[in-house]
Amino acid sequence: MLFINANQIRTFYRLEGNERLPVLVLSHSIGTDHGLWDLQIPGLLSHFQILRYDSRGHGATDAPSGEYSIEQLGRDLLALVDALKIQTFAFCGLSMGGAVGQWLAVHSPERVTGLILANTSPRFATPEFWNNRIAAVRKGGMAAIAGDVIPRMFARGFLARPNPYVSNIRSVLNGTNPTGYIGCCAALRDFDFSGSLAAIHTPTLVVVGEDDVSTPFAGNAEILASDIAGARLATLPATHLSNVECPRAFIAALLSFLRPPLTSDESALQAGFKVRRDVLGDEHVDRAIASMTPFTEEFQNLITQYAWGAVWSRPGLDQRTRRLLVLAMTASLGRWEEFRLHVGAALRSGMEVCDIKETLLQTAIYAGVPAANAAFRIAKEEMTITNRRETLFEGEHPVTGAS
């Protein structure tokens, strides 16, 4: 476990990903911990180095007694990034984390390159609301409020479905240090940035859940979006923890904001070549470029700009999912030259054989056994070329592809 002693507390953090990529800080809500962002990590690691941490009073971070303030939580984070020698970063905070983001954008704007304020507010509920919650926790511990808090985090229908992430969040809430929780309740009770939002000039995205009862659009995201100059608004079909209810839509909104679509044909072409090389490999792309003629050049540019620069670069699906979709579609349509190209590239990139097998079994059901039969044969040939061994689960037998 990784800890840093800074700002007079010991803070738990996780710094993940390629250190050459820009840093994205993720800050959680009250009553959760850094694990709130588990569903976002796989979709973000190819774009950012990600810093998650447990806020003061939560998770494995110290929970000193007394009332906290949002300024204190903000200075905790600044002390953490300073200790890690991180100069600038994009920041995404949900609920309490969004309050920290507002404070950072006003008091350390030179550090924050982009700001995502999710399911948050410039002022949370009423002092009476927070004082009642503080009194309840003091009297009965976290169990006294869990039955009220969880239904405010998620929609009723979402809670009715088995979901391991809901169970995790419920466990984290129940296990939160009451002293730390009370300290953060005081911070939210006393937080009021209503008159400070005009001072925020950092590019900002405001995310709101359509059915959020804790921080609904009216009086919360509404004010953030209108008072922060140039702020964009994204509305998700979710309640308070929108990143858990709509994990992929949340990622898409975040990436569309922090990595906006390319606006010029030239930049799309350049980005397309990069993605094309990432997916198909330098050898294939170099060979395609070397074989270009005046007759085929515009067609090659068309493919690179629109297929790779416009579609493959979109944030809505990760690269693994797009690879599997291409394999299923080219096999279904009998586009065998393209299928062979992509299955070989997938294997060389490290995709597991079991992923390809499952995709082709799905193809057999929905596009027909003859298509899957040919696809299995070609895939086996490419596995031999790339020296990849068949992956079988215990008790299974290989599909031979012979009819």
C-alpha positions in Angstrom: 0.0 0.0 0.0 1.2 3.5 -0.8 1.1 6.3 1.7 2.4 9.8 1.8 2.7 12.0 4.9 1.7 15.4 3.9 -0.4 18.3 5.4 -0.1 16.6 8.8 -1.9 13.4 7.8 -1.0 10.1 6.2 -2.8 9.8 2.8 -3.4 6.6 0.9 -3.1 6.9 -2.9 -2.8 4.9 -6.1 -0.8 6.3 -9.1 -1.4 4.1 -12.1 -0.4 4.1 -15.8 2.2 5.5 -18.1 4.1 8.3 -16.5 4.6 10.0 -20.0 0.8 10.6 -20.2 -0.9 13.6 -18.6 -2.2 13.1 -15.1 -5.9 12.9 -14.2 -6.8 13.1 -10.5 -10.0 11.3 -9.4 -11.6 12.5 -6.1 -14.5 10.5 -4.5 -17.7 11.4 -2.7 -18.3 11.4 1.0 -18.8 7.9 2.4 -16.8 6.2 -0.4 -13.1 5.8 -1.2 -10.8 5.7 -4.2 -12.5 2.4 -5.3 -15.5 4.5 -6.4 -13.6 4.9 -9.7 -12.8 1.2 -10.3 -15.2 1.1 -13.4 -13.5 4.0 -15.0 -9.8 2.9 -14.7 -9.7 0.4 -17.7 -11.2 3.0 -20.1 -8.9 5.9 -18.9 -5.5 4.3 -18.5 -4.6 4.5 -22.2 -5.2 8.3 -22.1 -3.9 9.3 -18.7 -1.7 8.5 -15.7 -4.4 8.3 -13.0 -4.0 9.4 -9.4 -6.7 8.2 -7.0 -6.6 8.8 -3.3 -8.7 8.4 -0.1 -9.8 11.7 1.2 -9.2 12.8 4.8 -11.3 10.7 7.1 -12.0 8.0 4.5 -10.6 4.6 3.4 -7.0 4.1 4.5 -6.2 7.8 5.0 -6.0 9.2 8.5 -9.2 10.4 10.2 -8.2 13.1 12.7 -10.9 14.3 15.1 -12.6 17.6 14.6 -14.5 19.4 11.9 -12.8 19.5 8.4 -13.2 22.1 5.7 -13.1 21.9 1.9 -10.0 24.1 1.9 -8.3 21.6 4.2 -9.3 18.8 1.8 -8.0 20.8 -1.1 -4.7 21.5 0.6 -4.5 17.7 1.4 -4.5 17.1 -2.4 -2.0 19.8 -3.2 0.3 18.4 -0.6 -0.1 14.9 -2.2 0.6 16.0 -5.8 3.5 18.1 -4.6 5.0 15.1 -2.8 4.6 13.1 -6.0 6.2 16.0 -8.0 3.1 16.4 -10.2 3.0 20.0 -11.5 -0.3 20.1 -13.4 -3.2 17.7 -13.7 -6.8 17.4 -14.9 -9.2 16.9 -12.0 -12.5 15.0 -11.8 -14.4 15.1 -8.5 -17.8 13.7 -7.7 -20.0 15.2 -5.0 -17.6 16.1 -2.2 -14.7 15.7 -4.7 -16.5 18.3 -6.9 -16.4 20.7 -4.0 -12.6 20.1 -3.7 -12.4 20.7 -7.5 -14.1 24.1 -7.2 -11.7 25.2 -4.5 -8.7 24.1 -6.5 -9.9 26.0 -9.6 -10.1 29.2 -7.6 -7.1 28.9 -5.4 -4.6 27.0 -7.6 -5.9 27.5 -11.1 -2.4 27.2 -12.6 -2.3 23.6 -11.5 -5.6 22.4 -13.0 -5.7 21.9 -16.8 -9.3 20.7 -16.9 -12.1 20.4 -14.4 -14.9 17.8 -14.3 -17.5 18.5 -11.6 -19.8 15.5 -11.3 -23.0 15.3 -9.2 -21.9 18.2 -7.1 -22.9 21.7 -6.0 -21.6 25.1 -5.0 -23.6 24.6 -1.8 -24.8 21.2 -0.4 -28.3 21.0 1.3 -28.9 22.9 4.5 -26.9 23.2 7.7 -29.8 21.4 9.4 -29.5 18.5 7.1 -25.8 18.0 7.9 -26.2 18.6 11.6 -28.9 15.9 11.7 -26.6 13.5 9.9 -23.7 14.3 12.2 -26.0 13.7 15.3 -27.2 10.4 13.9 -23.6 9.2 13.3 -22.5 10.3 16.7 -25.3 8.4 18.3 -25.5 5.2 16.2 -22.4 5.1 14.0 -22.4 4.5 10.2 -25.2 1.9 10.5 -27.6 4.7 11.6 -27.5 6.4 8.2 -26.7 3.6 5.7 -30.3 2.8 5.1 -31.0 6.5 4.1 -27.7 7.1 2.2 -27.7 4.1 -0.2 -31.1 4.9 -1.8 -29.9 8.4 -2.4 -26.9 7.2 -4.3 -28.6 4.9 -6.7 -31.9 4.5 -8.5 -34.4 2.0 -7.1 -34.3 -0.1 -10.3 -30.5 -0.2 -10.2 -30.5 -1.3 -6.6 -32.9 -4.1 -7.4 -30.4 -5.7 -9.8 -27.5 -7.7 -8.4 -24.4 -5.5 -8.7 -21.1 -6.2 -7.0 -20.1 -2.5 -7.1 -23.2 -1.5 -5.1 -22.2 -4.1 -2.5 -18.7 -2.8 -2.4 -19.9 0.8 -1.9 -22.3 -0.3 0.8 -19.4 -2.1 2.6 -17.2 0.9 2.2 -19.9 3.2 3.6 -20.5 1.0 6.6 -16.8 0.7 7.2 -16.0 4.4 7.0 -14.5 5.9 10.2 -17.4 7.8 11.9 -14.9 10.5 13.0 -13.8 11.1 9.5 -17.3 11.0 8.1 -18.5 13.6 10.7 -15.5 15.8 9.8 -16.4 15.7 6.1 -20.1 16.4 6.9 -19.0 19.6 8.6 -16.9 20.5 5.6 -19.9 20.1 3.3 -22.2 21.9 5.7 -20.0 24.9 5.7 -19.1 24.9 2.0 -20.6 27.8 0.0 -19.0 28.7 -3.3 -22.0 30.4 -4.8 -20.3 33.7 -4.9 -16.9 32.3 -6.1 -17.8 30.5 -9.3 -17.2 33.5 -11.6 -13.5 33.3 -10.5 -13.2 29.8 -12.2 -11.6 30.1 -15.6 -10.4 26.5 -16.0 -12.2 24.7 -18.8 -15.0 22.9 -17.0 -17.5 20.1 -17.6 -20.5 19.7 -15.3 -22.0 16.2 -15.1 -25.4 15.7 -13.6 -27.7 12.7 -13.1 -31.3 13.1 -14.4 -32.7 11.5 -11.2 -30.1 12.8 -8.7 -32.0 13.6 -5.5 -28.8 14.7 -3.6 -27.6 17.2 -6.1 -30.4 17.7 -8.7 -29.9 20.0 -11.6 -32.0 22.8 -10.2 -30.0 24.8 -7.8 -26.9 22.7 -8.2 -25.5 21.8 -11.6 -27.7 24.6 -13.0 -25.7 27.2 -11.0 -22.4 25.6 -11.8 -23.1 25.5 -15.5 -24.4 29.1 -15.7 -21.9 30.8 -13.4 -18.7 29.2 -14.5 -17.7 30.9 -17.8 -17.8 28.5 -20.8 -18.8 25.5 -18.7 -20.2 22.5 -20.6 -23.0 20.3 -19.3 -23.5 16.5 -19.6 -26.7 14.9 -18.4 -26.6 11.1 -17.7 -29.6 8.8 -17.0 -28.4 8.2 -13.4 -28.9 9.1 -9.8 -26.0 10.5 -7.5 -23.2 8.1 -8.3 -23.5 8.5 -12.0 -20.1 7.0 -12.7 -21.3 3.7 -11.2 -24.8 3.6 -12.8 -23.5 4.8 -16.2 -19.8 3.9 -16.2 -19.2 4.0 -20.0 -21.3 7.1 -20.6 -19.3 8.8 -17.8 -16.0 7.8 -19.5 -17.3 9.0 -22.9 -18.4 12.4 -21.5 -15.0 12.8 -19.7 -12.9 11.9 -22.7 -15.0 14.0 -25.1 -14.3 16.9 -22.8 -10.6 16.3 -22.0 -9.8 14.9 -25.5 -12.2 16.7 -27.8 -12.8 15.4 -31.4 -10.3 16.6 -34.0 -11.5 19.6 -35.9 -9.3 19.6 -39.0 -8.8 17.1 -41.8 -5.0 17.3 -41.3 -5.1 16.6 -37.5 -7.6 13.7 -38.1 -5.3 12.2 -40.6 -2.3 12.5 -38.3 -4.3 11.0 -35.4 -5.6 8.3 -37.7 -2.1 7.2 -38.6 -1.2 6.9 -35.0 -4.3 4.7 -34.1 -3.8 2.7 -37.3 -0.2 1.9 -36.2 -1.4 1.1 -32.7 -3.9 -1.4 -34.0 -2.3 -2.9 -37.1 1.4 -2.4 -36.4 4.1 -0.3 -37.9 5.1 -3.0 -40.5 1.6 -3.1 -42.0 1.2 0.7 -42.1 4.7 1.2 -43.5 4.0 -1.3 -46.2 0.7 0.3 -47.1 2.3 3.8 -47.3 5.2 2.4 -49.5 2.7 0.8 -51.9 0.6 4.0 -52.3 0.3 5.4 -55.8 -1.4 8.5 -57.1 -4.3 6.3 -57.9 -4.7 4.9 -54.3 -3.4 7.8 -52.2 -6.7 9.5 -51.7 -8.4 6.2 -50.8 -5.6 5.4 -48.2 -6.1 8.9 -46.7 -9.8 8.4 -46.6 -9.5 5.2 -44.6 -6.9 6.7 -42.3 -8.8 10.0 -41.7 -12.3 8.6 -41.2 -12.0 4.9 -40.2 -9.0 5.4 -37.9 -9.0 9.2 -37.1 -12.7 9.6 -36.7 -14.3 6.3 -35.6 -11.5 4.2 -34.0 -10.5 7.3 -32.0 -13.9 7.8 -30.5 -14.0 7.4 -26.7 -17.3 5.5 -26.5 -15.7 2.0 -26.9 -12.2 0.9 -25.9 -9.8 -0.6 -28.4 -10.3 -4.2 -27.3 -14.0 -3.9 -27.9 -13.5 -2.4 -31.3 -11.1 -5.2 -32.3 -13.6 -7.9 -31.3 -16.4 -6.1 -33.2 -14.3 -5.9 -36.3 -13.5 -9.6 -36.1 -17.2 -10.6 -35.6 -18.3 -8.3 -38.5 -15.6 -9.3 -41.0 -16.2 -13.0 -40.3 -19.9 -12.6 -40.6 -19.6 -10.8 -44.0 -16.9 -13.1 -45.2 -14.3 -10.3 -45.6 -11.5 -12.8 -45.1 -8.6 -10.6 -46.1 -9.6 -8.0 -43.6 -10.4 -10.7 -41.0 -6.9 -12.2 -41.3 -5.3 -8.8 -41.1 -7.2 -7.9 -37.9 -6.9 -11.3 -36.2 -3.1 -11.3 -36.8 -2.8 -7.8 -35.5 -4.9 -8.6 -32.4 -2.7 -11.6 -31.5 0.5 -9.6 -32.0 -0.9 -6.8 -29.8 -1.4 -9.3 -26.9 -5.1 -10.1 -27.2 -5.9 -13.4 -25.6 -6.9 -16.4 -27.7 -9.9 -17.0 -25.5 -11.3 -13.5 -26.5 -11.1 -14.4 -30.2 -12.6 -17.9 -29.5 -15.6 -16.4 -27.7 -16.2 -13.9 -30.5 -16.2 -16.6 -33.1 -18.6 -18.8 -31.1 -20.9 -15.8 -31.0 -20.5 -15.4 -34.7 -21.4 -19.0 -35.3 -24.7 -18.5 -33.5 -25.7 -15.2 -35.2 -24.0 -15.4 -38.6 -23.8 -19.1 -39.2 -21.5 -22.0 -38.7 -19.9 -21.8 -42.2 -18.7 -18.3 -41.5 -17.3 -19.3 -38.0 -15.8 -22.4 -39.5 -13.7 -20.4 -42.0 -12.9 -17.8 -39.3 -11.6 -20.5 -36.8 -9.4 -21.9 -39.6 -7.9 -18.6 -40.4 -7.5 -17.7 -36.7 -5.6 -21.0 -36.1 -3.3 -20.2 -39.0 -2.6 -16.8 -37.6 -2.0 -18.3 -34.1 0.7 -20.5 -35.7 2.3 -17.5 -37.4 2.4 -15.5 -34.2 3.4 -18.5 -32.0 0.3 -18.2 -29.9 -1.0 -21.4 -28.3 -4.6 -22.3 -28.0 -6.2 -21.4 -24.7 -8.6 -24.0 -23.5 -10.5 -24.2 -20.2 -10.6 -27.5 -18.3 -12.9 -30.0 -19.9 -13.2 -28.2 -23.2 -12.0 -29.5 -26.6 -10.6 -27.5 -29.5 -12.9 -26.4 -32.3 -11.1 -27.7 -35.3 -12.7 -25.7 -38.0 -13.0 -28.7 -40.3 -16.3 -29.4 -41.9 
